[in-house]
Amino acid sequence: MKIYKQRHQYDCFLASMATALQRDYDELWPVEFQQRIEANEGSGGVLYNEGLKIAGLTPGKDIWSNPVRFKLTYPTMLLDLFQGCRALLQVPSLNHPGKSHLIYLLRGEVFDPSNKKTYNHSTDIQTVEWVTTFNELDPQSPARWPQQD
């Protein structure tokens, strides 16, 4: 599996989504969009939805996003909650106090796109602020995990 790392300070959404979809970062994200993410200091709101559209994903069909905030109360809670499903998790940034960060969760394994301090394991995560899950059931969905040959 190809892991994409951040290229800029605020492109954790772009790197995590490229990793989740296994699509080349440069082919997936136009330079102009990357610049808008940086100027906005992240991908909140309208830019997040625009990013889903650029990636070819339809909210409510290919991907579900839920603003939730919960503290993990036991070490395997993420594994129990997601039961092997893929998710993007918005968590507190380890590098920018008071800011959020997006990481990719695959079958309980954490892929943090940061080039600085990272979440290395699901047990490192104490709080989740937002969850995006992928449609794994529809074989035609562009969000479905790429099949390995």
Backbone as JSON, one array per atom type, in Angstrom:
{
  "sequence": "MKIYKQRHQYDCFLASMATALQRDYDELWPVEFQQRIEANEGSGGVLYNEGLKIAGLTPGKDIWSNPVRFKLTYPTMLLDLFQGCRALLQVPSLNHPGKSHLIYLLRGEVFDPSNKKTYNHSTDIQTVEWVTTFNELDPQSPARWPQQD",
  "N": [[0.85, -1.18, 0.0], [0.55, 2.18, -0.82], [1.64, 4.96, 0.96], [0.78, 8.24, 1.48], [2.36, 11.22, 2.33], [2.1, 14.39, 4.02], [2.54, 17.4, 2.18], [2.46, 19.97, 2.66], [1.7, 22.29, 5.29], [-1.04, 22.16, 5.98], [-2.34, 20.08, 4.59], [-3.36, 17.57, 5.39], [-5.82, 16.28, 5.0], [-5.81, 15.92, 2.21], [-3.57, 14.23, 1.8], [-4.29, 12.02, 3.41], [-6.69, 11.2, 2.18], [-5.76, 10.54, -0.4], [-4.18, 8.33, 0.26], [-6.15, 6.65, 1.35], [-7.75, 6.14, -0.88], [-5.91, 5.11, -2.54], [-4.83, 6.55, -4.68], [-2.79, 8.51, -6.78], [-1.31, 11.29, -5.29], [-0.55, 13.71, -6.66], [-1.88, 13.42, -9.09], [-4.49, 13.3, -8.25], [-5.09, 15.69, -6.8], [-5.49, 18.92, -7.86], [-3.08, 21.54, -8.29], [-3.97, 24.13, -7.77], [-6.1, 23.66, -6.04], [-4.76, 22.54, -3.86], [-3.35, 24.81, -3.05], [-5.44, 26.47, -2.24], [-6.35, 25.06, -0.02], [-4.16, 25.38, 1.71], [-4.13, 28.21, 1.97], [-6.52, 28.53, 3.3], [-5.92, 27.36, 5.65], [-6.48, 24.65, 6.1], [-8.98, 22.08, 5.43], [-11.67, 22.6, 5.99], [-15.3, 22.61, 5.98], [-16.71, 23.97, 3.1], [-14.49, 23.5, 1.41], [-13.78, 20.89, 2.08], [-16.0, 19.41, 1.16], [-15.77, 20.08, -1.55], [-13.34, 18.83, -2.08], [-14.1, 16.14, -1.79], [-15.75, 15.92, -4.02], [-13.89, 16.41, -6.11], [-12.4, 14.11, -5.79], [-14.19, 12.32, -6.74], [-16.23, 11.36, -5.15], [-19.4, 10.85, -3.67], [-21.11, 12.36, -1.11], [-22.97, 10.61, 1.35], [-23.5, 8.53, -0.32], [-21.11, 7.32, -1.36], [-19.48, 7.89, 0.71], [-19.55, 8.68, 4.18], [-19.89, 11.3, 6.45], [-19.52, 12.37, 9.75], [-20.07, 14.64, 12.3], [-18.78, 14.13, 15.22], [-17.89, 13.91, 18.64], [-15.86, 12.28, 20.72], [-14.37, 10.67, 23.52], [-11.88, 8.23, 23.77], [-12.36, 5.45, 25.65], [-11.29, 3.01, 26.31], [-8.56, 0.84, 25.38], [-9.0, -0.68, 22.93], [-11.11, 0.52, 21.67], [-11.48, 1.93, 19.17], [-11.05, -0.15, 17.33], [-13.19, -1.81, 18.0], [-15.36, -0.12, 17.4], [-15.15, 0.38, 14.61], [-14.84, -2.07, 13.42], [-13.08, -3.18, 11.45], [-13.62, -1.59, 9.25], [-12.82, 1.11, 6.97], [-11.72, 4.42, 7.7], [-11.6, 8.0, 7.91], [-10.25, 9.97, 10.38], [-10.78, 12.78, 12.32], [-8.68, 14.29, 14.49], [-7.14, 15.69, 17.49], [-4.45, 17.84, 16.7], [-1.07, 16.88, 16.96], [1.02, 18.51, 16.56], [0.3, 21.15, 16.25], [-1.0, 22.96, 18.55], [-4.38, 23.22, 19.58], [-5.4, 22.98, 17.05], [-6.84, 20.86, 14.47], [-6.38, 17.57, 13.02], [-6.14, 15.23, 10.33], [-6.33, 11.77, 10.0], [-5.82, 8.46, 8.64], [-7.55, 5.45, 9.04], [-7.22, 2.03, 8.82], [-8.5, -1.03, 9.07], [-7.99, -0.93, 11.83], [-5.37, -0.1, 11.89], [-3.29, 2.74, 12.04], [-2.65, 5.41, 9.86], [-0.83, 8.08, 9.66], [-0.48, 11.12, 8.09], [1.36, 13.1, 8.71], [4.53, 14.76, 8.7], [5.86, 15.25, 10.92], [5.54, 14.94, 14.4], [3.66, 12.02, 15.04], [0.58, 10.08, 15.18], [0.91, 6.81, 16.01], [-0.35, 4.45, 16.55], [-3.61, 3.06, 17.09], [-4.18, 3.15, 19.77], [-2.9, 5.41, 20.61], [-4.6, 7.49, 20.22], [-6.77, 9.67, 21.79], [-9.01, 11.3, 21.63], [-11.66, 11.73, 19.33], [-12.85, 13.81, 16.8], [-14.29, 14.04, 14.44], [-15.71, 11.87, 12.05], [-15.23, 10.08, 9.08], [-16.51, 7.68, 7.03], [-16.16, 4.96, 4.68], [-17.94, 3.66, 1.84], [-18.09, 0.38, 1.62], [-19.61, -1.55, 0.53], [-20.94, -1.21, -1.97], [-20.07, -2.32, -5.06], [-19.52, -0.68, -7.21], [-18.8, 1.74, -6.22], [-16.56, 4.49, -6.04], [-15.27, 4.78, -3.68], [-14.73, 2.36, -2.63], [-12.45, -0.05, -1.31], [-9.45, -0.45, -3.06], [-9.02, -3.37, -4.99], [-6.66, -5.91, -4.43], [-4.32, -7.43, -6.54]],
  "CA": [[0.0, 0.0, 0.0], [1.27, 3.45, -0.91], [1.28, 5.93, 2.0], [1.09, 9.62, 1.06], [2.66, 12.13, 3.42], [1.78, 15.79, 3.78], [3.52, 18.2, 1.46], [2.29, 21.31, 3.18], [1.3, 22.28, 6.69], [-2.47, 21.92, 6.21], [-2.93, 19.18, 3.6], [-3.55, 16.22, 5.93], [-6.99, 15.69, 4.32], [-5.42, 15.51, 0.86], [-2.68, 13.07, 1.91], [-5.05, 10.88, 3.95], [-7.64, 10.73, 1.17], [-4.99, 9.86, -1.46], [-3.82, 7.03, 0.82], [-7.38, 5.84, 1.49], [-8.23, 5.75, -2.21], [-4.77, 4.6, -3.3], [-4.71, 7.34, -5.91], [-1.63, 9.37, -6.72], [-1.59, 12.62, -4.74], [-0.43, 14.75, -7.68], [-2.92, 13.23, -10.1], [-5.79, 13.5, -7.62], [-5.33, 17.05, -6.3], [-4.94, 20.03, -8.66], [-2.22, 22.46, -7.54], [-4.8, 25.26, -7.33], [-6.87, 23.22, -4.88], [-3.79, 22.45, -2.77], [-3.05, 26.18, -2.62], [-6.62, 26.97, -1.52], [-6.34, 24.38, 1.29], [-3.14, 26.04, 2.52], [-4.57, 29.57, 2.27], [-7.63, 28.4, 4.25], [-5.37, 26.66, 6.82], [-7.17, 23.38, 6.26], [-10.01, 21.7, 4.46], [-12.98, 22.65, 6.61], [-16.52, 23.07, 5.33], [-16.89, 23.94, 1.66], [-13.33, 22.88, 0.77], [-13.86, 19.45, 2.32], [-16.97, 18.89, 0.2], [-15.18, 20.22, -2.88], [-12.35, 17.77, -2.18], [-14.81, 14.88, -2.05], [-16.21, 15.98, -5.41], [-12.71, 16.23, -6.95], [-12.02, 12.69, -5.66], [-15.24, 11.52, -7.36], [-17.05, 10.75, -4.09], [-20.68, 11.48, -3.37], [-21.5, 12.21, 0.29], [-24.22, 9.89, 1.56], [-23.53, 7.36, -1.19], [-19.79, 6.7, -1.35], [-18.75, 8.26, 1.92], [-20.4, 9.3, 5.19], [-19.14, 12.12, 7.4], [-20.32, 12.63, 10.95], [-19.42, 15.43, 13.34], [-18.94, 13.52, 16.54], [-16.74, 14.14, 19.51], [-15.88, 11.32, 21.82], [-13.09, 10.27, 24.1], [-11.7, 6.78, 23.77], [-12.36, 5.08, 27.07], [-10.52, 1.79, 26.51], [-7.55, 0.74, 24.32], [-9.43, -1.25, 21.65], [-12.39, 1.12, 21.31], [-11.55, 2.19, 17.73], [-11.21, -1.44, 16.66], [-14.56, -2.25, 18.24], [-16.3, 0.77, 16.72], [-15.09, 0.34, 13.16], [-14.94, -3.47, 12.99], [-12.34, -3.43, 10.23], [-13.94, -0.64, 8.19], [-11.89, 2.2, 6.76], [-12.25, 5.71, 8.14], [-10.76, 9.17, 8.15], [-10.57, 10.47, 11.71], [-10.26, 14.09, 12.71], [-8.17, 14.17, 15.86], [-6.34, 16.86, 17.85], [-3.11, 17.86, 16.13], [0.05, 16.7, 17.88], [2.05, 19.47, 16.2], [-0.25, 22.51, 16.27], [-1.98, 23.0, 19.64], [-5.65, 23.88, 19.3], [-5.82, 22.67, 15.67], [-7.22, 19.48, 14.21], [-5.55, 16.84, 12.07], [-6.87, 14.11, 9.76], [-5.55, 10.55, 9.82], [-6.52, 7.37, 7.98], [-7.62, 4.21, 9.81], [-7.5, 0.87, 7.98], [-8.53, -2.26, 9.89], [-7.39, -0.65, 13.12], [-4.01, 0.44, 11.74], [-3.3, 4.18, 11.84], [-1.73, 5.99, 8.89], [-0.8, 9.52, 9.93], [0.3, 11.72, 7.0], [2.26, 14.15, 9.18], [5.98, 14.58, 8.6], [6.4, 15.61, 12.23], [5.07, 13.99, 15.4], [2.52, 11.3, 14.48], [-0.13, 9.01, 15.88], [1.48, 5.58, 15.46], [-1.22, 3.3, 16.82], [-4.94, 3.5, 17.48], [-4.2, 3.41, 21.21], [-2.36, 6.76, 20.82], [-5.68, 8.44, 20.02], [-7.61, 9.82, 22.98], [-10.24, 12.0, 21.28], [-12.02, 11.81, 17.91], [-13.73, 14.97, 16.62], [-15.08, 13.9, 13.22], [-15.47, 10.57, 11.43], [-15.68, 9.85, 7.71], [-16.39, 6.26, 6.69], [-16.24, 4.66, 3.25], [-18.89, 2.63, 1.42], [-17.38, -0.84, 1.21], [-20.58, -2.53, 0.05], [-21.29, -1.01, -3.37], [-18.89, -2.63, -5.87], [-19.3, 0.39, -8.18], [-18.42, 2.97, -5.52], [-15.14, 4.84, -6.12], [-14.72, 4.77, -2.33], [-14.44, 0.97, -2.25], [-11.02, -0.33, -1.19], [-8.92, -1.06, -4.3], [-8.75, -4.8, -4.89], [-5.27, -6.28, -4.64], [-4.17, -8.57, -7.46]],
  "C": [[0.89, 1.24, 0.0], [0.74, 4.4, 0.17], [1.72, 7.31, 1.52], [1.28, 10.49, 2.3], [2.28, 13.56, 3.02], [2.92, 16.48, 3.05], [3.52, 19.63, 1.96], [1.79, 21.19, 4.62], [-0.15, 21.82, 6.9], [-3.11, 20.92, 5.25], [-3.11, 17.74, 4.1], [-4.76, 15.52, 5.3], [-6.58, 15.15, 2.96], [-4.54, 14.26, 0.9], [-3.43, 11.84, 2.41], [-6.02, 10.33, 2.92], [-6.91, 10.02, 0.02], [-4.58, 8.46, -0.99], [-5.05, 6.13, 0.88], [-7.86, 5.32, 0.14], [-7.16, 5.08, -3.05], [-4.7, 5.23, -4.68], [-3.56, 8.31, -5.73], [-2.01, 10.79, -6.29], [-1.6, 13.69, -5.83], [-1.49, 14.63, -8.77], [-4.31, 13.55, -9.54], [-6.08, 14.97, -7.32], [-4.68, 18.11, -7.18], [-4.15, 20.99, -7.76], [-3.04, 23.63, -6.99], [-5.61, 24.89, -6.08], [-5.95, 23.08, -3.66], [-3.5, 23.84, -2.19], [-4.22, 26.77, -1.83], [-6.71, 26.34, -0.13], [-5.34, 25.08, 2.21], [-3.58, 27.45, 2.92], [-5.69, 29.58, 3.31], [-7.17, 27.79, 5.58], [-6.16, 25.39, 7.13], [-8.31, 23.21, 5.29], [-11.42, 21.74, 5.03], [-14.09, 23.09, 5.68], [-16.57, 22.87, 3.82], [-15.72, 23.25, 0.96], [-13.31, 21.37, 0.96], [-14.82, 18.82, 1.3], [-16.47, 19.0, -1.23], [-14.12, 19.13, -3.11], [-12.98, 16.41, -2.45], [-15.25, 14.82, -3.51], [-15.03, 15.75, -6.37], [-12.29, 14.76, -6.95], [-13.07, 11.76, -6.28], [-16.16, 10.84, -6.37], [-18.32, 11.55, -3.84], [-21.03, 11.26, -1.9], [-22.86, 11.52, 0.42], [-24.36, 8.66, 0.69], [-22.2, 6.6, -1.11], [-19.07, 6.87, -0.02], [-19.73, 8.92, 2.88], [-19.53, 10.06, 6.17], [-20.05, 12.49, 8.56], [-19.53, 13.46, 11.95], [-19.73, 14.84, 14.7], [-17.73, 13.91, 17.37], [-16.85, 13.14, 20.65], [-14.47, 11.02, 22.27], [-13.04, 8.74, 24.09], [-11.5, 6.33, 25.21], [-11.66, 3.75, 27.35], [-9.66, 1.55, 25.26], [-8.04, 0.23, 22.97], [-10.74, -0.63, 21.15], [-12.51, 1.4, 19.8], [-11.74, 0.89, 16.95], [-12.64, -1.95, 16.81], [-15.58, -1.42, 17.47], [-16.32, 0.55, 15.21], [-15.02, -1.06, 12.57], [-14.25, -3.74, 11.64], [-12.66, -2.5, 9.08], [-12.86, 0.43, 8.1], [-12.54, 3.51, 7.19], [-11.17, 6.77, 8.11], [-11.2, 9.71, 9.5], [-9.96, 11.84, 11.9], [-9.94, 14.01, 14.19], [-7.42, 15.46, 16.22], [-4.93, 16.76, 17.25], [-2.06, 17.69, 17.23], [1.11, 17.79, 17.68], [1.6, 20.92, 16.27], [-1.35, 22.57, 17.32], [-3.24, 23.79, 19.26], [-6.17, 23.64, 17.89], [-6.19, 21.2, 15.57], [-6.34, 18.9, 13.12], [-6.35, 15.64, 11.57], [-5.93, 12.94, 9.53], [-6.44, 9.49, 9.18], [-6.43, 6.12, 8.85], [-8.03, 3.08, 8.88], [-7.38, -0.37, 8.84], [-7.78, -2.08, 11.21], [-5.98, -0.1, 13.07], [-4.09, 1.92, 11.38], [-2.23, 4.58, 10.83], [-1.83, 7.5, 9.03], [0.07, 10.18, 8.87], [1.31, 12.77, 7.44], [3.72, 13.77, 8.97], [6.66, 14.92, 9.92], [5.97, 14.54, 13.23], [3.77, 13.34, 14.9], [1.83, 10.41, 15.5], [0.38, 7.72, 15.22], [0.58, 4.36, 15.62], [-2.57, 3.83, 17.28], [-5.02, 3.8, 18.98], [-3.58, 4.76, 21.57], [-3.46, 7.83, 20.81], [-6.56, 8.48, 21.27], [-8.95, 10.45, 22.68], [-10.42, 11.97, 19.77], [-13.05, 12.92, 17.78], [-14.69, 14.81, 15.44], [-14.73, 12.55, 12.62], [-16.03, 10.57, 10.02], [-15.45, 8.38, 7.41], [-16.67, 6.06, 5.21], [-17.26, 3.57, 2.98], [-18.1, 1.45, 0.88], [-18.32, -1.84, 0.54], [-20.89, -2.42, -1.43], [-20.06, -1.27, -4.24], [-18.57, -1.55, -6.91], [-18.82, 1.68, -7.53], [-16.93, 3.24, -5.68], [-14.47, 4.86, -4.74], [-14.31, 3.37, -1.87], [-12.93, 0.74, -2.27], [-10.53, -0.99, -2.49], [-8.57, -2.53, -4.08], [-7.28, -5.06, -5.2], [-5.23, -7.48, -5.59], [-3.32, -9.66, -6.85]]
}
